[in-house]
Amino acid sequence: MSAPTIKEAVVTLSAGPVAVYPSVLRALSRPVAYHYDPYFQHFFESVAKKAATALRVKEPALLLQVEPAPAIEAAAASLIGPEDTVLNLASGVYGKGFGYWSARYHKDMVEIEVPFNEAIDPADVAAAFKQRPDIKIVSLVHHDTPSGTINPIREIGKIVRDHGALLLVDAVSSFGGMDVHPDDCHVDVFITGPGKCLGGAPGTTVVAVSERAWAHMEANPKAPRASILSYLDWKDAWRHDKPFPFTPSVAEINGLDAVFDQYLNEGPEKVWRRHALTAAATRAGVKAMGLELWAKTEAIASPTTTAIRVPDGVTEQAWVSTARDAFGVVFSGGFGATAGKVLRVGHMGPAAEPIYATTAITAMGGALRKLGHKVDVGAGIEAALAVIAAG
Ligand SMILES: *Cc1c(COP(=O)(O)O)cnc(C)c1O
């Protein structure tokens, strides 16, 4: 095999997948068990329970053997029945995208769409229910990663519950990096995965499903069965004495076990704090350097990803590739509707350490200088350090 001609990155500060914790890497090299070995059946059950502890829910979590994107599509297929009216909340690429999946299953859809640098206003959700009391399912992306913006999930969750509707939330890039749990926010289908804030490898999905949501799926005549899109097939698969619908990703389950150990042993509050501090230091540095945040207000800027507007006279592609070529630092560009408009710095998992704010400022600023764009890198570093010192 010939060696790859492109060197590995020195530091990965992408918006996901992210760098993985050493403890998770070690777990991924554990022996791969036969899935019907009683050892593995009990192990799978214990991982589903550990996930529930992290999610702060009573029932073991649903562990799906796919990436979160297909798991969100499967949620649409399983939950949304032919008589359901859906309220889709779109403040970014993922939020807008859910509506296209929903369209395959729903009777009707109401959509609230805001510019992709803004957040959903809970008052608009309340107004939608007034106008359309038939809304049965509401879909929300908590952190729309291509925009680096956070939606007010608690306020929205309360409104949805007060109207007796079901709330489906994509929390893929927020859970594990900030204080958000399904029960606090009245979420009925809460979807997350190991490849973002939890600092694991991508490839599986972890879901908390409420009793009400299971009942709705069971009553849905079109809910898929014997299909990769089926939630119901996997409902009881966590039990050591129940069969798996197909072979679980054994090595990835080893990784998931370590992901939740890492999170619970460090302590969730500590983990959230370093995510928030790294993001705050990065934002301060970005502004002091003379650059502009993508989020319309800093109040909605994510503690797990910072999106920065690409300055005039520079392209996103040149900025991202120069940072990598000159410094070995990997950033993400935009995605979908934000492609070409933003550079994104991930503060997730092991990259959520304040020192990486200064790394990010140096690499972003250094790359812009190389491209002939004037920025005050020193002021950016000082501002980031000031936030870290105060934190
Ligand atoms: C990463 C991410 C997903 C999952 O997308 P994949 O392509 O499966 O990695 C879903 N939603 C959001 C908001 C994400 O950031």
The ligand as a Tripos MOL2 file, in Angstrom:
@<TRIPOS>MOLECULE
LIG
   15    15     1     0     0
SMALL
NO_CHARGES

@<TRIPOS>ATOM
      1 C1        -23.6620   16.1230   12.4220 C.3       1 LIG1
      2 C2        -25.1050   16.4170   12.4790 C.ar      1 LIG1
      3 C3        -26.0540   15.4670   12.0950 C.ar      1 LIG1
      4 C4        -25.6560   14.1190   11.5820 C.3       1 LIG1
      5 O1        -25.2260   14.2130   10.2970 O.3       1 LIG1
      6 P1        -24.3180   13.0450    9.7570 P.3       1 LIG1
      7 O2        -24.1450   13.3870    8.3190 O.co2     1 LIG1
      8 O3        -25.0280   11.7910   10.0190 O.co2     1 LIG1
      9 O4        -23.0300   13.1700   10.5460 O.co2     1 LIG1
     10 C5        -27.3810   15.7690   12.2070 C.ar      1 LIG1
     11 N1        -27.7890   16.9600   12.6830 N.ar      1 LIG1
     12 C6        -26.9190   17.9100   13.0620 C.ar      1 LIG1
     13 C7        -27.4370   19.2030   13.5740 C.3       1 LIG1
     14 C8        -25.5540   17.6600   12.9750 C.ar      1 LIG1
     15 O5        -24.6590   18.5940   13.3610 O.3       1 LIG1
@<TRIPOS>BOND
     1     1     2 1
     2     2     3 ar
     3     2    14 ar
     4     3     4 1
     5     3    10 ar
     6     4     5 1
     7     5     6 1
     8     6     7 2
     9     6     8 1
    10     6     9 1
    11    10    11 ar
    12    11    12 ar
    13    12    13 1
    14    12    14 ar
    15    14    15 1
@<TRIPOS>SUBSTRUCTURE
     1 LIG1         1 GROUP 0 **** ****
